[in-house]
């Protein structure tokens, strides 16, 4: 499961939408690298993450082809207990008002999920939840979650119709459950989001998926670019050129869509947005230059979830597994400690893998010399999945920096 509006680094938000994508000032010519890179952060990610994702369980009744967790129907006896989860949440709250997301597996497999959401709400956390699209997500449960303080609910739709989605999720009826859950969540007053996995098999469905999205009444569309781990294989990943095409499609959509858009595990999108915005200004777009450059540079959705820019694996982002292992993200499964034995604040601030991921001067290959390094940095999870080195260059980026083109 991807994060819930969580790794924001993209300046292509819908104009006037309170949750548009923040981004830096693009300082170079279209297609090239910026003369001066934008400021990489307006939050101190060395001290605290913007978002924490907790994998509440790996139990799930779906058998998705891409599943990071390789989820199973039954819960693990080693899962964090209710008391352990509450202690973790209290400690995370000491970072400040971070976003906290209940993920899975299927978080609705835990009978204490309402209790935990209420506990987080009482701590003052901004919370989201990403359940599986199954019959466990009843309207009654959604109402309970709304009543105790849940902020937003996100569900996955990986195709524009049941045939595409259900084949991917390997359970008939999952698509219809997803549409039902969205409708019922909105009826009880929850803010809603859709997550979509982009892979080779559904890349041609993007136009139809875009049309569907405009009818769903959601505030956010998170488009996840597949990382080959768990059940997902390298052959399932679309090409760098196909990624690039989707980036441009998303940017075009972001100008008119009634929802915010984010590309996850694809920080390259921030580079495309910067290039497109610079091109619009240079072409004398029929709108105010300041409006073009600052469009979408907002930091809070109407539901309070909020945004930040330049978040990447381990850099503004922290993941806690169902057994308490702490990692840079669910797609970068390098254990830096366990909350049962180690302090999560100490792990985030000082574990070597986290510190290296926050130092983009350590990046290798074309990512290390790219003028968009600080605004992008490439997917560290995909680099690790493909090469075994989380500092290696992004293997699915079509951009060639001038330093590389010259060789």
C-alpha positions in Angstrom: 0.0 0.0 0.0 1.2 3.4 -0.8 1.3 6.4 1.5 -1.8 8.6 1.9 -1.0 11.9 0.4 2.3 11.5 1.9 5.4 12.0 -0.1 4.6 15.3 -1.7 7.2 16.7 -4.0 5.3 17.9 -7.0 4.3 21.4 -7.9 1.6 20.6 -10.4 -1.5 21.0 -8.2 -4.9 22.1 -9.4 -5.1 25.9 -9.3 -6.9 27.2 -6.3 -7.1 23.8 -4.7 -5.9 24.0 -1.0 -3.9 20.9 -1.3 -1.9 21.5 -4.5 1.6 20.2 -5.0 4.3 22.3 -3.5 7.5 22.8 -5.5 10.6 24.9 -5.8 11.2 27.7 -8.3 12.4 26.2 -11.5 15.5 28.1 -12.4 16.6 26.6 -15.8 15.5 26.3 -19.4 12.9 23.7 -20.5 14.5 20.3 -20.9 17.7 21.2 -19.2 18.9 21.4 -15.6 18.2 24.4 -13.5 20.8 27.1 -13.2 20.3 27.0 -9.5 18.4 24.2 -7.8 15.4 25.1 -5.8 15.5 25.1 -2.0 15.0 21.4 -1.1 12.9 21.8 2.0 11.0 24.1 4.1 10.7 21.6 6.9 13.7 20.1 8.9 13.6 16.5 7.8 16.8 15.8 9.7 14.9 16.3 12.9 11.5 14.9 12.2 9.6 13.1 9.4 6.6 14.7 7.7 4.7 11.3 7.7 4.8 8.0 9.4 3.2 4.9 7.9 2.4 1.9 10.2 1.8 -1.5 8.6 -0.8 -2.5 11.1 -0.9 -6.1 9.9 0.1 -8.2 6.9 -3.2 -10.0 6.9 -5.4 -9.3 3.9 -8.1 -11.2 1.9 -6.7 -9.9 -1.4 -3.8 -11.4 -3.2 -2.6 -8.5 -5.3 0.0 -9.1 -8.0 2.2 -6.2 -6.8 1.9 -6.7 -3.0 5.0 -5.4 -1.2 4.1 -7.4 1.9 3.1 -10.6 0.1 0.1 -10.5 2.4 -1.6 -13.6 3.8 -5.2 -14.1 5.1 -4.2 -14.7 8.7 -2.6 -12.3 11.2 0.9 -12.7 12.5 1.2 -13.6 16.2 4.2 -11.2 16.3 2.2 -8.1 15.4 2.4 -5.1 17.7 -0.1 -5.3 20.5 -2.6 -2.5 21.2 -0.5 -1.2 24.0 2.7 -1.3 21.9 1.0 0.5 19.1 -0.2 3.2 21.5 3.2 3.6 23.0 4.6 4.0 19.4 2.1 6.6 18.6 2.9 8.6 21.7 6.6 8.6 20.8 5.9 9.6 17.2 3.7 12.5 18.5 6.9 13.9 20.1 8.2 14.6 16.6 5.4 17.2 16.3 2.1 17.2 14.3 3.2 14.6 11.7 0.8 12.8 9.5 0.1 9.2 10.6 -1.3 6.5 8.3 -2.7 3.1 9.2 -1.8 0.8 6.4 -1.5 -3.0 5.8 -2.2 -5.7 4.7 -5.7 -4.7 5.6 -5.9 -2.6 8.7 -9.5 -3.6 9.1 -8.3 -7.1 10.0 -7.3 -5.6 13.4 -10.3 -5.6 15.9 -8.7 -2.7 17.7 -8.5 -0.3 14.7 -11.3 2.0 15.9 -9.7 2.2 19.4 -6.3 3.1 17.9 -7.7 5.7 15.5 -9.5 7.3 18.5 -6.3 7.2 20.5 -4.3 8.9 17.8 -7.0 11.6 17.4 -6.8 12.3 21.1 -3.1 12.7 20.7 -3.7 15.4 18.1 -2.5 13.4 15.2 -3.6 14.0 11.6 -4.6 10.5 10.5 -5.4 8.6 7.4 -6.2 4.9 6.7 -5.8 2.7 3.7 -8.0 -0.4 4.0 -8.3 -3.2 1.4 -11.3 -3.1 -0.9 -13.3 -5.9 0.7 -16.5 -6.5 2.6 -14.8 -5.7 5.9 -15.1 -2.0 5.1 -18.7 -1.6 6.1 -20.5 1.7 6.3 -21.0 1.2 10.0 -17.2 0.9 10.5 -16.6 3.9 8.4 -19.1 5.9 10.5 -17.3 4.7 13.7 -13.9 5.9 12.3 -15.3 9.2 11.3 -16.9 9.7 14.8 -13.6 9.0 16.6 -11.6 11.4 14.5 -10.3 9.8 11.3 -9.2 12.4 8.8 -9.1 10.7 5.4 -9.7 7.3 3.9 -7.8 6.0 0.8 -8.7 3.0 -1.3 -6.9 1.4 -4.3 -8.4 1.4 -7.8 -5.9 0.0 -10.4 -8.1 0.0 -13.4 -11.0 1.9 -14.9 -13.2 -1.2 -14.8 -13.7 -4.4 -12.8 -12.0 -6.6 -15.4 -8.6 -4.7 -15.1 -8.7 -4.0 -11.4 -10.0 -7.4 -10.2 -7.5 -9.3 -12.3 -4.7 -7.3 -10.7 -6.1 -7.7 -7.2 -7.0 -11.4 -7.9 -10.4 -11.2 -6.1 -13.6 -10.7 -8.1 -15.7 -7.9 -6.8 -12.8 -5.8 -5.4 -13.5 -3.0 -7.9 -17.1 -2.8 -6.9 -16.2 -2.8 -3.2 -13.8 0.1 -3.9 -16.5 2.2 -5.5 -18.9 1.3 -2.7 -16.4 2.2 0.0 -15.7 5.6 -1.6 -19.4 6.4 -1.8 -20.2 5.3 1.8 -17.1 7.1 3.2 -18.2 10.3 1.5 -21.8 9.8 2.8 -20.5 9.6 6.4 -18.4 12.8 5.8 -14.9 11.4 5.4 -12.4 12.9 3.0 -11.5 10.3 0.3 -8.5 9.5 -1.9 -7.8 6.9 -4.6 -4.4 5.2 -5.0 -3.5 3.7 -8.4 -0.5 1.5 -9.2 1.0 2.2 -12.7 2.6 -0.9 -14.3 3.2 -2.2 -17.7 -0.2 -4.1 -17.8 -2.4 -1.0 -17.2 -0.4 1.8 -18.8 -2.8 1.9 -21.7 -5.7 2.3 -19.3 -4.6 5.7 -18.1 -6.9 7.8 -20.3 -10.0 5.8 -19.1 -8.7 5.9 -15.5 -8.4 9.6 -15.7 -12.0 9.9 -16.9 -13.2 7.7 -14.1 -11.3 9.8 -11.5 -13.2 12.9 -12.4 -16.5 11.3 -11.4 -15.5 9.9 -8.0 -15.7 13.0 -5.8 -12.3 12.4 -4.2 -9.9 15.1 -3.0 -6.7 13.3 -4.0 -5.3 10.9 -6.6 -2.1 9.2 -5.7 -0.4 7.5 -8.7 2.2 4.9 -7.6 4.9 3.9 -10.0 5.6 0.2 -9.4 8.7 -0.8 -7.4 9.7 -4.4 -8.1 9.6 -6.0 -4.7 7.4 -8.5 -2.9 5.2 -10.1 -5.6 6.0 -7.4 -8.1 8.8 -8.2 -10.7 11.1 -6.1 -12.7 9.3 -7.1 -15.9 6.0 -5.6 -14.5 7.5 -2.1 -14.4 6.7 0.2 -17.3 9.7 1.7 -19.2 11.3 5.1 -18.3 9.8 6.5 -21.5 6.3 5.3 -20.5 6.9 6.9 -17.0 7.8 10.2 -18.7 4.6 10.1 -20.8 2.5 9.5 -17.8 4.2 12.4 -15.9 3.2 14.8 -18.7 -0.3 13.4 -18.7 -0.6 14.0 -15.0 0.8 17.5 -15.3 -1.8 18.4 -18.0 -4.6 16.9 -15.8 -3.4 18.8 -12.7 -4.4 22.1 -14.3 -8.1 21.2 -14.5 -8.7 18.3 -12.2 -11.1 18.8 -9.3 -8.7 16.8 -7.1 -5.0 17.0 -6.2 -2.5 14.6 -7.9 0.7 13.1 -6.6 3.1 10.7 -8.3 4.6 8.3 -5.7 7.9 6.4 -6.0 8.5 8.8 -8.9 10.2 12.0 -7.8 11.1 12.5 -11.4 7.7 14.0 -11.8 8.9 17.1 -9.9 11.5 17.6 -12.7 8.9 17.3 -15.4 6.7 19.8 -13.6 9.6 22.2 -13.2 10.4 21.9 -16.9 6.8 22.4 -18.0 6.3 25.4 -15.8 9.5 27.0 -17.1 8.4 26.3 -20.7 5.1 27.9 -20.0 6.7 31.1 -18.7 9.2 31.3 -21.5 6.4 30.7 -24.0 4.5 33.7 -22.6 1.6 31.7 -21.2 -1.7 33.6 -21.2 -1.7 33.9 -17.4 0.3 35.7 -14.8 3.9 34.6 -14.4 3.7 34.4 -10.7 0.5 32.3 -10.9 2.3 29.8 -13.2 5.3 29.5 -11.0 3.4 29.3 -7.7 0.4 27.3 -8.7 -0.2 24.5 -6.3 2.3 25.7 -3.7 0.0 25.1 -0.8 0.6 23.0 2.3 -2.8 21.9 3.7 -5.7 20.0 2.3 -9.2 21.1 3.4 -9.2 17.9 5.6 -6.0 19.0 7.4 -3.7 16.2 6.1 -1.3 18.8 4.7 1.6 18.6 2.2 5.3 19.0 2.2 7.9 18.9 -0.6 10.9 16.8 -1.4 10.0 13.9 0.8 11.7 10.7 -0.1 12.4 7.3 1.4 13.9 7.9 4.9 13.9 11.7 4.2 10.8 13.1 5.8 9.3 9.6 5.7 9.4 6.7 8.2 7.8 3.2 8.0 7.0 0.8 10.9 6.3 -2.8 10.1 3.6 -5.0 11.7 6.2 -6.4 14.0 7.8 -3.0 14.9 10.7 -3.0 12.5 11.6 0.6 11.4 12.6 1.2 7.8 13.0 4.2 5.5 9.9 3.1 3.7 7.8 0.0 3.0 9.5 -0.3 -0.4 13.0 0.1 1.0 13.1 -2.8 3.5 16.3 -2.0 5.3 15.8 -2.6 9.0 17.3 0.3 11.1 15.9 -0.9 14.4 12.7 -2.1 16.1 10.5 -0.1 18.4 10.4 -2.9 20.9 14.1 -2.5 21.5 15.1 0.9 20.1 13.8 4.5 20.3 12.1 5.5 17.1 13.2 9.1 17.3 16.8 8.1 17.7 16.4 5.7 14.7 15.0 8.3 12.4 17.6 11.0 13.4 20.8 8.9 13.6 20.5 5.5 12.0 23.1 5.3 9.2 20.7 4.4 6.5 18.4 7.3 7.3 21.3 9.8 7.5 22.7 8.7 4.2 19.3 8.9 2.5 19.0 12.5 3.7 22.4 13.4 2.2 21.8 13.7 -1.5 25.4 14.6 -2.2 26.0 10.8 -1.7 23.9 9.9 -4.7 25.7 8.0 -7.5 25.5 7.9 -11.3 23.5 10.5 -13.1 21.4 11.2 -10.0 24.5 12.4 -8.3 25.3 15.0 -11.0 21.8 15.9 -12.1 20.8 19.6 -11.6 17.5 18.3 -10.3 19.1 16.2 -7.6 17.8 18.2 -4.7 14.3 18.6 -6.1 14.1 14.9 -7.2 16.8 12.5 -6.1 15.2 9.5 -7.9 13.4 6.7 -6.2 15.7 5.3 -3.6 13.4 2.3 -3.3 13.5 1.4 -7.0 17.3 1.9 -7.1 17.7 -0.5 -4.2 15.2 -3.0 -5.7 17.1 -3.0 -9.1 20.7 -2.7 -7.9 20.9 -3.5 -4.2 22.3 0.0 -3.6 19.9 2.6 -2.3 22.3 5.4 -3.4 22.5 4.2 -7.0 21.0 6.2 -9.9 17.2 5.9 -10.5 17.0 3.1 -13.1 13.7 4.3 -14.7 14.5 7.9 -15.4 14.5 9.2 -19.0 16.3 12.4 -18.2 19.9 12.7 -19.2 21.8 15.5 -17.4 24.2 17.5 -19.6 27.1 16.1 -17.7 26.0 12.6 -18.8 25.0 13.6 -22.4 28.5 15.0 -22.9 30.2 11.6 -22.5 
